[in-house]
């Protein structure tokens, strides 16, 4: 045995009662779980950790992460490791960095620089083009030494459409649809676990339901899942959820609903309607899961608020439209009067849009201010301020969008197919605290303080449920033979340190995190261990 975790309270991820045990690790796996009640000889090892007073759980799985470049750029990746996260799912919201060609890579780097960095001045070498090459790059990680935590990948549908169709708002031709099918199949063959969409982001949002259904048929053949950021979390949100349920039912494809929220004033108090819709689908045989983060504000890019027509043709075309006064006036009307599709069909309230990050240091004075307040301080209209920021920062600003409802958050996290996803954007001077705090926020605030979930229930939401969705046969439970990806925390003190004023503060009450049986966090400090690797799709049915 390499290590024994002595006298620990095991919360095994099943949702069942916890129990006291000694847990022995060997060769990166859980070798023995010796329950206190069993009596008899206790396991011994080269190293023993006195874990009295601590809880042991499977490592947490972040079902919605934006660490696509952070894992390669930052070897410590303490933002996630310190929370007990041992696996992240990347390639979210239909936009990421594989599969690409040179033209597409340049465009997508510009489009989501606010999520991940990676803009034109980023020194990170983009040496891959296919999904398989990107996963290989994750295996090698930082300077060939690996990455901080494990990572799975979703084929990004918006990037696929960009590669096959371009930025045109039109139906794909038969030949283009065939190419998209081939690109999705190739990504799954190379190890991706499913397909993501960002249906309020260009160019993925230009896809029809029929086009998405065809791509989901491919995903179903590989036993993967479809993870959409669907067409609206505001006006028409329930119809947008229903649309995703219907098209995946038609395709025979598993569905995982990304950041399944009900936002804006039009949806206050409407979580029960969403949950009834989900229950009806599940009772009808749907293979359905969802994730949420335990906060009310959202986080995205400022350019994402624009109407979809403003982004047709790509980032340079969008900047040209913003530079033209007549076209910019039409964009403003769509935002402030009509409610753009980028803003979920709801007229924008500039008082809810807080600038959380910019790429140009000259604009740093805007960070932490809402567009409305910053504009008033400068004596300009909010739209003029937003237009200036978009042009001066070349579409780079990230935002917090204060449009959520606490009661909706609590009700949705109780659901029987709920999992946890941070949707953590690590860029910007003032990122959303969910990037550094999601998992301890669940355990500290929503378990210990509010009692929304029991500790055993919550751990299952964060471990075995996501592992089952990812078809991972040896993760998500504290069981003999399973991988030793584990987190030790103090149920009485665990808490998110990150706040909206200090969003990069690390959590408390999580002294140890192990990946592959190696201590990534030890006594509350990040070690130099890089035990993470790409987690590839488990081979399943296809053809």
Secondary structure, DSSP 8 states (H G I E B T S, - for coil): --EEEEEEEE--SSSS--EEEEEEEETTEEEEEEEGGG-S-----SEEEE-TT-EEEE-EEESSB--TTHHHH-SS-HHHHTTTEEEEEESGGG--SSS--HHHHHHHHHHTHHHH---TT--------SHHHHHHHHHHBGGGSBBSSEEEEEEEHHHHHHHHT-S-SS---HHHHHHHHHHHHHHHHTT--EEEEETTSTTGGG--HHHHHHHHHHHHHTT-EEEEE-S-SSTTHHHHHHHHHHHHHHHT-EEEETT----SGGGTT-HHHHHHHHHHHHHTT--EEEEE-SSS-EEEEGGGGS-GGGGTT-HHHHHHHHHSHHHHHHHHHIIIII--GGGTTS---GGGEEEEE-SSGGGGGGTTSBHHHHHHHHTS-HHHHHHHHHHHTTT--EEEE----HHHHHHHHTSTTEEE---B---STT--THHHHHHHHIIIIIIIIT-SS-HHHHHHHHTHHHHHHTT-TTSSS--TTSB--EEEE-TTT-B----SSSTT---BS--EEEETTEEEEETTEE-S---B-B---------
